[in-house]
Amino acid sequence: MLRVNQLNRYKKHLEERYYILVERSQNYKYVDEAKSDMASYKAMKILEKINRVNYLDNSLV
């Protein structure tokens, strides 16, 4: 049960970070394209991690 809680906490942390980066990407869209692209890239990397955690969470159930 400890691992499930740990995965849920990690998933929540990643989702919060993902939403912050997506918002940052949208905010910089017309101001600074390089910052927007970098935030978008980081958000994609975090989304990959979220998908991995979802897979692990489903396999534990």
VOPAGU-2260 file (C-alpha; in pm, 1 decimal, decimal comma):
REM VOPAGU-2260
SITE   aa  ch    i         X         Y         Z
SITE  MET   A    0       0,0       0,0       0,0
SITE  LEU   A    1     294,7     228,9      63,1
SITE  ARG   A    2     400,4     212,8    -303,2
SITE  VAL   A    3      50,5     307,7    -420,1
SITE  ASN   A    4      51,9     615,0    -197,6
SITE  GLN   A    5     399,7     703,4    -313,1
SITE  LEU   A    6     293,9     673,6    -678,8
SITE  ASN   A    7     -12,1     888,6    -616,5
SITE  ARG   A    8     193,9    1161,0    -450,4
SITE  TYR   A    9     447,7    1154,0    -733,3
SITE  LYS   A   10     169,2    1163,9    -992,8
SITE  LYS   A   11       7,8    1461,9    -822,0
SITE  HIS   A   12     342,6    1641,8    -811,9
SITE  LEU   A   13     402,4    1575,0   -1181,4
SITE  GLU   A   14      52,3    1689,2   -1277,9
SITE  GLU   A   15      93,9    2017,2   -1089,1
SITE  ARG   A   16     428,5    2076,9   -1259,2
SITE  TYR   A   17     277,6    1986,7   -1597,1
SITE  TYR   A   18      -6,9    2238,0   -1561,1
SITE  ILE   A   19     235,5    2511,8   -1456,1
SITE  LEU   A   20     454,2    2447,5   -1760,7
SITE  VAL   A   21     158,5    2439,0   -2001,0
SITE  GLU   A   22      34,5    2768,1   -1860,6
SITE  ARG   A   23     383,2    2917,7   -1889,2
SITE  SER   A   24     403,7    2797,7   -2248,1
SITE  GLN   A   25      75,9    2967,2   -2331,2
SITE  ASN   A   26     176,3    3290,3   -2156,0
SITE  TYR   A   27     505,1    3320,7   -2345,6
SITE  LYS   A   28     354,4    3218,0   -2678,9
SITE  TYR   A   29     361,2    3568,1   -2830,6
SITE  VAL   A   30     624,5    3728,4   -2608,2
SITE  ASP   A   31     920,8    3492,7   -2630,7
SITE  GLU   A   32     895,9    3187,8   -2854,8
SITE  ALA   A   33    1210,7    3026,3   -2717,7
SITE  LYS   A   34    1076,1    3026,7   -2360,2
SITE  SER   A   35     741,6    2900,0   -2486,0
SITE  ASP   A   36     905,1    2615,2   -2676,5
SITE  MET   A   37    1123,4    2520,6   -2381,2
SITE  ALA   A   38     826,7    2512,7   -2141,6
SITE  SER   A   39     630,2    2307,3   -2393,6
SITE  TYR   A   40     917,7    2061,0   -2431,0
SITE  LYS   A   41     950,1    2019,6   -2054,3
SITE  ALA   A   42     573,2    1969,4   -2028,9
SITE  MET   A   43     591,1    1690,8   -2288,1
SITE  LYS   A   44     869,5    1519,5   -2093,9
SITE  ILE   A   45     665,9    1537,8   -1773,7
SITE  LEU   A   46     360,2    1403,6   -1956,1
SITE  GLU   A   47     566,8    1098,1   -2053,4
SITE  LYS   A   48     649,1    1045,4   -1685,9
SITE  ILE   A   49     281,2    1081,3   -1592,0
SITE  ASN   A   50     191,4     814,7   -1846,5
SITE  ARG   A   51     456,2     582,2   -1702,1
SITE  VAL   A   52     320,6     632,2   -1351,1
SITE  ASN   A   53     -34,1     564,5   -1476,3
SITE  TYR   A   54      86,8     240,6   -1633,1
SITE  LEU   A   55     256,2     134,1   -1309,7
SITE  ASP   A   56     -49,3     230,2   -1108,0
SITE  ASN   A   57    -274,2      20,5   -1333,7
SITE  SER   A   58     -43,7    -278,1   -1314,7
SITE  LEU   A   59     -47,3    -269,0    -933,4
SITE  VAL   A   60    -425,5    -289,9    -917,3
